[in-house]
Amino acid sequence: MIAAWYMSHSHGDHHGCFNEFTVQYADKVTLQYWIGNPGEAWMFNSGYSNWLTVGAPEELKAYGDVKWIRPHTGQKVRFCDMTFEFVYTLEDYLPTQFTNMNDSSTVTRMTVKGQTVLFMGDCEKTASAVICKQQGEGLKSDFVQVNHHGYSGGATALYQLIAPKYSLWCTSEIAFRFRTCGIKYQWIGNAVSSNKYIFDTVGAENCFVADGPVKLIHMPLCDKEKDITYYSFT
């Protein structure tokens, strides 16, 4: 059973796994909730993708009766011993129209066993500024998922408010090394200084990269030798 599947926004690199999972396993699992705030075409003056409004509802039919949660800032949901608070949703950006789908990413903070994990999705600098203004010091979290795979969108002011102990990087080890060196190069957007800031602040040993072995982090994370299990698949 899957309690809930959460989708931050409509870009293919975020829903591609769900597409493949649905094809292979929809008839083998029970999915209770789907969480996503799709927005509408009129909110965007460019870059709009309708997958959350058209593709997702169609694919969800394969799971039967799935309840849809459309989150808004300030709301909370709870599954087992975990609480998810919605820190930013695309309505917070309005009435300005989006020019980039990334800025419509839902930002979520998970609280489990006394520790907090802030998932920034692909929010770019404009959305990050909105989040800083409306949340301020309320952004403080133990973990942060670095904006947009560490490619762009991060802001030093944002990470200063979050003040994390650990950072999560949804990218390869090679890209991670390039994106934290503080040097502008062709495969990094506007996050050169903010990436270097978060890397220097938490330290290399507290950066978790989504490459190599699968890392199962047991919360609360107190001892990295005892509280992290590594899995390799061949």
ZAVO-782176 format. One record per residue (C-alpha): z, y, x; residue number from 1; residue in three letters. Coordinates in steps of 0.5 Angstrom, whole numbers. Each point is the difference from the previous one (the first is absolute). Layout:
BEGIN
Z,Y,X,NUM,ala
...
This chain:
BEGIN
0,0,0,1,met
-2,7,2,2,ile
5,5,-3,3,ala
-5,6,2,4,ala
-6,2,3,5,trp
0,7,3,6,tyr
-6,4,1,7,met
0,7,3,8,ser
-7,2,-1,9,his
-7,-2,-1,10,ser
-3,-1,7,11,his
-3,-7,1,12,gly
4,-1,7,13,asp
6,0,-5,14,his
-2,-4,-6,15,his
-5,-5,4,16,gly
6,-5,1,17,cys
1,0,-7,18,phe
-7,-1,-2,19,asn
0,-6,4,20,glu
7,-2,-2,21,phe
-2,0,-7,22,thr
-6,-4,1,23,val
4,-6,4,24,gln
6,0,-4,25,tyr
1,4,-6,26,ala
0,-7,-4,27,asp
6,-2,4,28,lys
5,5,0,29,val
3,5,-5,30,thr
0,7,1,31,leu
5,4,-4,32,gln
-2,7,1,33,tyr
-5,5,3,34,trp
2,6,3,35,ile
-6,6,1,36,gly
-1,7,-2,37,asn
-8,0,0,38,pro
-1,8,-2,39,gly
-6,2,-4,40,glu
-7,2,3,41,ala
1,8,-2,42,trp
6,0,5,43,met
-5,-1,6,44,phe
-6,5,2,45,asn
-2,-6,5,46,ser
2,-6,3,47,gly
2,-3,-7,48,tyr
0,-8,-1,49,ser
1,-3,-7,50,asn
3,-7,3,51,trp
7,1,-3,52,leu
-3,2,-7,53,thr
-6,-5,0,54,val
1,-5,5,55,gly
7,-2,0,56,ala
1,-1,-8,57,pro
-6,-4,0,58,glu
3,-5,6,59,glu
6,0,-3,60,leu
-2,-4,-6,61,lys
0,-6,4,62,ala
7,0,0,63,tyr
1,1,-7,64,gly
6,4,-3,65,asp
1,5,6,66,val
5,6,-2,67,lys
-3,7,3,68,trp
5,5,3,69,ile
-3,7,1,70,arg
5,3,5,71,pro
2,8,0,72,his
4,3,5,73,thr
7,-1,-1,74,gly
0,-6,-3,75,gln
3,-7,2,76,lys
-1,-7,-1,77,val
4,-6,2,78,arg
-2,-7,2,79,phe
5,-5,2,80,cys
5,4,5,81,asp
-6,5,2,82,met
-1,7,-3,83,thr
-6,4,0,84,phe
0,7,0,85,glu
-7,4,-1,86,phe
1,6,4,87,val
-7,3,-1,88,tyr
-6,-1,-5,89,thr
-7,3,-1,90,leu
3,5,-5,91,glu
4,3,5,92,asp
-6,3,3,93,tyr
-3,3,-6,94,leu
-3,5,-2,95,pro
-4,-1,7,96,thr
-5,-5,-1,97,gln
-1,-5,5,98,phe
-5,0,6,99,thr
3,-7,3,100,asn
2,-6,-4,101,met
5,-1,5,102,asn
4,6,-2,103,asp
1,-4,-7,104,ser
4,-5,3,105,ser
6,-2,-3,106,thr
6,1,5,107,val
6,-5,-1,108,thr
7,-1,3,109,arg
3,-7,-1,110,met
7,-1,1,111,thr
3,-7,2,112,val
7,-2,2,113,lys
2,8,2,114,gly
-7,1,4,115,gln
-6,4,-2,116,thr
-7,-1,1,117,val
-5,6,-1,118,leu
-7,-2,-2,119,phe
-5,6,1,120,met
-6,-4,-1,121,gly
-6,4,2,122,asp
2,7,-1,123,cys
-3,6,4,124,glu
3,6,2,125,lys
-1,4,-6,126,thr
4,-5,-4,127,ala
5,-1,5,128,ser
1,8,0,129,ala
1,-1,-8,130,val
5,-5,1,131,ile
4,3,5,132,cys
1,6,-4,133,lys
2,-3,-6,134,gln
4,-6,3,135,gln
3,4,6,136,gly
6,-4,4,137,glu
0,-5,-6,138,gly
-6,-3,4,139,leu
5,-3,5,140,lys
-1,-8,0,141,ser
1,-5,5,142,asp
-7,-3,1,143,phe
-6,4,-1,144,val
-7,-3,-1,145,gln
-4,5,4,146,val
-6,4,-4,147,asn
-7,-3,0,148,his
1,-5,5,149,his
2,5,5,150,gly
-7,3,0,151,tyr
1,6,-4,152,ser
5,3,-5,153,gly
6,0,4,154,gly
4,7,1,155,ala
5,1,5,156,thr
4,4,-5,157,ala
0,-6,-5,158,leu
2,-5,5,159,tyr
6,5,2,160,gln
2,0,-7,161,leu
0,-8,-1,162,ile
4,-1,7,163,ala
-2,-7,0,164,pro
3,-5,5,165,lys
-6,-5,-1,166,tyr
-7,1,-1,167,ser
-5,-4,-3,168,leu
-8,0,2,169,trp
-5,-3,-4,170,cys
-5,-1,6,171,thr
-2,-4,6,172,ser
4,0,6,173,glu
-6,3,4,174,ile
-1,6,-5,175,ala
8,1,0,176,phe
0,1,8,177,arg
-6,5,-1,178,phe
3,3,-6,179,arg
7,1,3,180,thr
-2,3,7,181,cys
0,7,-2,182,gly
-8,1,2,183,ile
-5,2,-5,184,lys
-6,-6,0,185,tyr
-6,-2,-4,186,gln
4,-5,-5,187,trp
6,5,-2,188,ile
0,5,-5,189,gly
5,6,0,190,asn
7,-4,2,191,ala
0,1,7,192,val
6,4,1,193,ser
4,-3,-6,194,ser
-2,-8,2,195,asn
3,2,7,196,lys
6,3,-3,197,tyr
2,-6,-4,198,ile
-2,-4,6,199,phe
5,4,4,200,asp
5,0,-5,201,thr
1,-7,-2,202,val
-2,-3,6,203,gly
-5,-5,2,204,ala
5,-6,-2,205,glu
1,3,-7,206,asn
-7,0,-2,207,cys
-3,-6,-4,208,phe
-8,-1,1,209,val
-3,-4,-5,210,ala
-4,-4,5,211,asp
2,-7,3,212,gly
5,-4,-3,213,pro
2,1,-7,214,val
7,4,0,215,lys
5,-2,-5,216,leu
6,5,0,217,ile
6,-2,-3,218,his
4,6,-3,219,met
4,3,2,220,pro
-3,0,7,221,leu
6,1,5,222,cys
-2,-5,5,223,asp
-7,-1,2,224,lys
1,-6,4,225,glu
3,-3,-7,226,lys
-3,3,-5,227,asp
-7,0,1,228,ile
-4,-7,-1,229,thr
-7,0,3,230,tyr
-5,-5,-2,231,tyr
-7,-2,3,232,ser
-6,-3,-4,233,phe
-5,-3,4,234,thr
